[in-house]
Amino acid sequence: MNRGPTDYEPGSPWENGYVESFNGKLRDELLNGEIFYTLAEAKIVIEQWRRHYNTVRPHSSLGYKPPAPEVLSWPASSKLVSKPKLN
């Protein structure tokens, strides 16, 4: 019997390769090397890793670029650009 894409149970590990890949990287790069003594410590360390993963760490599937590099923006009150006057 051939199975279609909707014939599997929801939440099966083989349903979403991207999520399973991320989970493996999270475990290998962070969780296997840490011991968390408090929930607050776990939240801080995991958030630091998440930011690094999304803004610094190169991803092979993206040509070794980070998925969402940090962007520097100009301050809203910057007077470097003047608006044209409409008269």
N, C-alpha and C positions, 0 to 999 in steps of 0.2 A: 504494500500500500504506500503510495506516495503521499507525503505530508506537505501541506502548504504552510506558509509563514504564520498563519493564525492557529495552527493545530497544536502548538506547544502551550504548556502551562505558563501563565504570567509569572514573571520573576525568575524564570529559569536562567541559569548562568550563561547559557549559550544564546539567549535571546538578544543580548546587546553586547557585542564585542568591545565597543568603546568603553562602556561602564566597567566591564571586567578588566580591560587593560588598565584603566585608571585605578581600580581597586588594587590590582597587583603592584602598580608603581607606588601607591600610597603605602601599602604594606612593606614593600622592599626598601623604599627610600626613607621612610619615616617610622612607621610603627614597630618594625622589628628592631630598631636601634634605640628606642626610647622606653623609659619607665616613667609613667605619670603618677605622681603622688597625690594630686588634687585635680578636680574637674577644671578649676581655673587654669592650672598649668597646662592641661591638655588642650583647652580652648586656645590659649595663646600660642603654643607651639604649633598646633595644627593650622591656625590662621596664618602664621608666618610661612609655613610650608606651602599653603595654598597660594599665597601671594607670589612666592618664588616660582611655583609651578606655572602660574598663569602669566607672569610678567617677565621672568628672567630665563627660566629653563628652556633650552631649545627642544623642539619637538621634531622628530625625523619626518613625520608626515607633512609638516609645513615647511620643508626645506631647511630644517634646523633653525627656525625662528620661533620666538615665543608666540603663543596664540593671541595674547592681548597685551602688547608692550605698553608700559606706562607712557602716557602722553603729557607733555608739558603744555599748559595753556597760558595765554596772556591774561593778566588780571583784567577784570571787567571794567575797572576805572582807568585803564591805560589810555593815555592821550597821544599815543603814537600814530593813530589813524584818525584823521579828521573826517567828519561826515560832510558830504557836499551840501551846500545850501540850495534849497529850491525856492527861487524867486520868480 
